[in-house]
Amino acid sequence: MKRDMDYVRELLLKIEASPDPIEDTDELESPDASREAKRKLWYHLAMLIDEVGLIKGQEIPYMSNDVDDDEVGRMWEGAVLTWRGHEFLEAVRDKDVWAKTVAGAKKAGNFGFDLLLDLAKAYGKQYLKERLPGLEL
């Protein structure tokens, strides 16, 4: 499965918008979502929790209730953004900044998370300079 940074951004926005910690992945993806959609959610949550540290939460392994699907899935309870998650989201919240960040990353070719974050911060600074003349960052 490929990493989808647009999906990551939307996922972080959903988690941030929740007034309480996410107690069930169904809060992030419809319970009747396709198996592929659920796998995409689990895949991205695992990376965001285990590898990048943008979200924290307690993993709960479970067996699917679907008779045709004996697959073990991953769920989390108490999922919330970490400080780093909030910082990333602040850098990419604005749609124009996000669009420029993604376009810049595509021009660069292969890119990692840290480069994406650096680009978002740079475009964010440019955005502020345009709106607040005389500001030096």
N, C-alpha and C positions, 0 to 999 in steps of 0.2 A: 504494500500500500504506500502511496506517496503522501508526503507531508503537504498539507493544504493550509497555507498561512492565512488566507482569507477566512477559512473555517475557524482557525485558531483565534483570530481577532473576534469573530462573532461569538464564539464560545466564551471567551473572556468577558465580553460585554454582557452576555446572559448571566454569568456567575456574579458579576459585579452588581447587576440590577436586582438580584435576589435579596430581599430584606433579611433572610436567614441563610445559614450555610446550606448548601445543596445536600439533601439527605438521600436522594434517589436520582439515578441518572435519567429517569423518566422526566425529571424536571428540565432536563436539557435536550431531550429527544423524545418525541411522542412514543408512548408505549406500543402503538401499532406501527411504528417505523419499520422499514424493511431491515432484514438481517444485515445487509450491506451498510445501511445507515448506522445501525448500532455498532457494528465493527469499527466503522470510521470514528465514531464517538469514543469508543474504548481505546482505540489506537492513539488518538490525539490526547485524551486524558492521561493515558499512561506516560506519554512523552512529557506532557506539561507538569505532571506530578513527579515522576521518577527521574527525569533527565534534566529538564530546564529549570524546575523549581518555581514556576509561575503560579502554581496551585498547590495547596496542601490538602490532604484528606486521608481518611482511613480506608484502605482497600478492603473490600469484602468479596472474596471469591464466591461464586454461586453457580448452580446448575440451572440451565434454562428450563422454564416450565413448558416450552413448546414440545409437544410429543414428537415432532419430526426433527427436533434439534436438540441433541444431547450435548451440545457444546457448552463448555465452561466459559462464562463471561466474566467481566470485571465490573464491579460497581464500587462506588466510593460513598462514604457518608461524611458529612461535615466538611464538604469541599468548599474552600474559600480561596480568594486570591492571596498570594503572599505579597510582601512589600515589593519584591521584584516584579510580580505580576501587575501590581498597581502601576509601577513605574513604566513598564512596557506599554500598558494600556493607555496611560497618559500620553506617551510618545506617539501612539498610532490612533488615538481616538478620532481626531479630525479626519473626515473622509478625503479631503484634498491632500493632506499630508500623507495619509495612507496610500493613496493612488500614486503619488510621486515616489514614495518609498518603494512600492512594488515595481514600478516602472524602472527606477534606478537599479534595483537589485537584478531585474531581468537583463538590463544592459550590461551589468557586471558579469553576467553568466552564472556560474556556480556561486552560491552564497550560503553562508551559515547564519545562524540566529544572531550572533553578535554583530555581524556586518549589517544585518537587517535593522537591528536596534540602533546602531551607529548612524545609519542612513536616516532613520525616522527622527532621531534627535537633531541631525543636521538640517533636515527639511523643516522640523519644528522651529529651530532657531531662525531659519530664513523666513518662515511664516511670521514669527514675532517681530523681526526687524522690519518687515513690510508694513505691519500694522502699528508698530510703535517706533516712528522715525526717531533717530538719534540714540536708540538703544544699542549699546555695545555688549555683545555676549562673547 
